Amino acid sequence: MATEPPAQSRIWSYKIDECDVEDRDALVRFRARSESWSELLRGDPAHSISSQFNDMLWQDAAWRMANEARRYAQEDGPNASVAPILGAMLDRGYVAGQVIAIGRLLEKSNPRQPQRGVVSLRRIVDEIRADRDLFTREIFVCQDGLPYDWESARERDVATWMTKHDPNEGAQMQWLPTQGPDAWMTAKQQHELFDILSGTGSQVRTRTDDLGDAVLDGLDSVLGDQVFTDLLALRNKTIAHAADTFSRAQAAGLRQGLNLEEFARAHYLLLGVLQAVSACLLYGEWRGSAVPVPQHDQFAHLESAFVPEGRMKELRAYWRQHCDERDGWLSTAYHEVIPKAE
């Protein structure tokens, strides 16, 4: 007999035996896999995919705000936003941070080496393809208590309503349930969505209809877009590793950087895959906003000068002290490796 998977991050409202699914063992395995994917999407306390998106898109918005301030400086007169040393730091940090963030979401995970497992969007897409046999119509529709035969459920609902209301009283309203065996409208919508996912017409539906190749191939195609190819080459050969001349030559068309439109396209495509996986295939959360909603005033102190004029002498002295100390490291660090002769 099918048994319940261990309770994890997702709460199921209905037990396995209460679901209108004939292949109960497949439903048990689907729920277990769904729990694992939900953990990657939202539950991992350190590196959940949702947290990765939050950080990536927040840093992108923050840099673009700073970049816009530099445009104002060109029109209104220079301020700290156009200081060369600050601009170079912000720009290099932005490019490196975005390349690393996007690359993490594209990271592949080897199931044969769980000790090297990663939390990534690419991993979920690959695992869904590997477990596509679990995505049947009956499981997609009825995984948490919805009726498979939504038309019969609707007829029962109408009959019940008629026994409780006098049709001569005119128009009346009632709320339709969205969960459980009486939620015929939700079940109807899930069937219609799976018609698209499976490429099956509504007149020839069967419980064993499965995901069509077009959906999975489409996800792979998006994650294989040229912008990601260029970005990963940049990460591997320039940002994450200092590849030598021969190694760099093996990456045809290696770029020195990406432009803002390409970063925007990468974000756009990744958001599309996230929504397709989370809200559609896994019947989970729809991300409500791309850039996280700040819980503070993100514009605080931006109207102030970066360094008060009276502190510039002190700041210059700090700079000299800092550089002198690092210059000393050149010798002391060397002798940590190569001791001085006696």
ABEGO torsion letter per residue (X at the ends): XBBBBBBBABBBABBAAABBBABAAAAAAAAAAAAAAAAAAAABAAABAAAAAAAAAAAAAAAAAAAAAAAAAAAAEBBAAABAAAAAAAAAAAAAAAAAAAAAAABBBBAABAAABBBBAAAAAAAAAAAAAABBAAAAAAABGBBABAAAAAAAAAAAAAAABBAAAEBBBBBBBABEAABAAAAAAAAAAAAAAAGBBAAABBAABBBBAAAAAAAAAAAABAAAAAAAAAAAAAAABBBBAAAAAABBGBBABBBAAAAAAAAAAAAAAAAAAAAAAAGBBBBABABBBBABBAABGAABBABBAAAAAAAAAAAAAAAAAAAAAAAAAAAAABBBBX
